[in-house]
Amino acid sequence: MSFEIRLVPCLSDNYAVILRDPATEATAVIDAPDPAPIEKALDTEGWKLTHILITHHHGDHVQGIPALKKKYGATVVGPRAEAAKIPQIDVAVGPADPVAVGGMIARVIETPGHTAGHIVYMFDAEKLLFAGDTLFALGCGRPFERPAPVLWASLLKLRDLPGDTKLYCGHEYTLSNARFAVTADPDNKALAKRLANVEAMRKAGKPTLPSTMAEELRTNPFLRADDPAVAEALGMKGGDPAAVFTELRERKNNFKG
Ligand SMILES: [Zn+2]
């Protein structure tokens, strides 16, 4: 299946992603932080928005909905558990509800943690994961509405996705995440190399997305809480992975870097 995709920086560090099926001209944006840059990206291509796919209810993911819906009349899809908090939602979805964007079909995966009803969209045929604020390049979202072990269980669901799945997430946090990651996994050579790459990309003003699941499995400490080396680096040798993950999250919250 061929598709077109555009990464759209919004606000200070958010991303929206535009995904288009050229055969049907169906065009979706995943999350809606700010209507202006999304409209501009669509105008540049001469595309019309047909779908707005929302990962969770936070303002910096939904506040662009009203303006985009007014202009394009696009169908708003979002998590059923957060439907009341998502403006102008048309279709509330859960894991049993495939989401079609033209000929492309997303599977909904529930990933509670950052918010209680957070979902991610996995386009299996295209190998595209839109992870919102659940999984970041080299990091993960803060568990605001559910405890850290619940978020760990959500991340374990994503670990099983094919390694060549492209990861798109809601924010450009990769450099800060990388600086923290090397403190949690100091002997990981792939991670050290990735930190250098990320520094160079950000210095050049380039986005660090998309990543791949294989790259995340190798280098993202939040997907490696059951790796003995990570537990040991935290002084938790033999520790329960959910506890190691919780400690990692705590340390990241307090990390200045
Ligand atoms: Zn959020």
Boltz pocket constraint, residues with backbone or C-beta under 6 A from the ligand:
constraints:
  - pocket:
      binder: B
      contacts: [[A, 56], [A, 58], [A, 61], [A, 114], [A, 133]]
      max_distance: 6.0
